[in-house]
Amino acid sequence: MHRPDAGPLSRRLGLLALASLLLAGGCAEEKKPAAPEPALALRAVTFDDLPGWNEDDPTAGLVAFQQSCHRWATQAPDKGVGGQGGFAGTVQDWAATCAEAARTAPTPEAARTFFASSLTPFAVTDRGNPDGLFTGYYEPLLHGARVPDGSHRYPLYRRPPDLVSVDLGQFDPELQGRRIGGRVEKGRLVPYPDRAAIDRGALAGRELELLWVDDPVDRFFLEIQGSGQVRLPDSSLVRVGYADQNGRPYRAIGKDLIEQGAVPREKMSMQAIRDWLKAHPDQAPAMMARNPSYVFFNELPNLAQASGPLGAQGVPLTPGRSLAVDRKFLPLGIPLWLDATAPYPDGDRPLRRLVVAQDTGGALRGPVRGDVFWGAGPVAEHLAGYMKSAGRLFVLLPRGLAPTS
């Protein structure tokens, strides 16, 4: 689905250049030491070090990992799996592990034995710090139509053909997992229209409308989640997924609402943002426009019966088992062990389970950072809206694959 909230887009090079110019012209006493860039460091551990390892039923995690293996099977054996420094090796390095996964029965004991006998765990740290932040996302339900009418006036746009997406990792390994977007004018890549411009009609008249929905706030949150379902007037459901993003950086308007005193920091959640936007329809467009990022969608007719939408790896997401990560540090497809907390409606519960990195998102920055996909429905929405958990992460790598840190 490729979480837009992150669309993994960055103006890092331009911002660094601007910062350098500003610092060069300032006084020495005004200079402040820059915070160190996040950096992945792995530390070898044992399965006994994984909190809750023997309590989890990793069957769904096994099935999710098998889907990632199917995806790798379509790629060249020497293709790098990824991760900072290429620590996860190549597709060929995972071939034997994937073959063993395919032979493993989908039962709790068989799945646990497979992971423990075929892989080696490593604690994920940011320059030695193992503590990170974990949030959640879900698949919302909207109401829409294929043609506009009095109720359905807000378009979901297809990917514009003039949008150019650039994988910066192809130009600089330090920018692995980062991309920018724009359009070409007079031989130069320039920024694509932002949210405010698109809402004012920058894309109107180009036959890019995919569907029309009845609520601009619901559309805004669909973009943040990256995918969802739209119920049409005949009660049929259409699943839509992330197609691309306009290349503008994602801005979290929750921070703006806190700074303005509109929502207390301790009460901030997805639900709180939604409630404020719907309670202030006159101010909502300007507040949403503070986030210049805009997401484009496509229809996913082949996923009508799938458990979830497509993730950035190109496989259907598994509720509670697919994790969105920062691709600069962690590659898609690899199994991980998550140690965090989930805010269920009846109270917090430990969230210690086998997950698979199958998605990404622009709000995810750093190696110990993740977003759990919770699926669809009221409980999934609750978990996605309120989850903001401190936690730790462990990667599982094929035995014999020595990672570089």
Secondary structure, DSSP 8 states (H G I E B T S, - for coil): --B-TT--B--HHHHHHHHHHHHHTS-GGG---------EEEEE--GGGSTTTTT--THHHHHHHHHHHHHHTTS-TTSB--SGGGTT-BTGGGHHHHHHHHHS-SSHHHHHHHHHHHEEEEEEEETTB--EEEEEE---EEEEESS--SS--EEEE---TT-EEEEGGGT-GGGTT-EEEEEEETTEEE----HHHHHTTTTTTSS-EEEEES-HHHHHHHHHHSEEEEE-TTS-EEEEEEEEE-S-----HHHHHHHTTSS-GGG-SHHHHHHHHHH-TTTHHHHHHTS---EEEEE-GGGTTSSS-B-TTSSB--TTTEEEE-TTTS-TT-EEEEEEEEEETTEEEEEEEEEEEEEEBTT--SSSEEEEE--SSHHHHHHHHH-EEEEEEEEEEETT-----
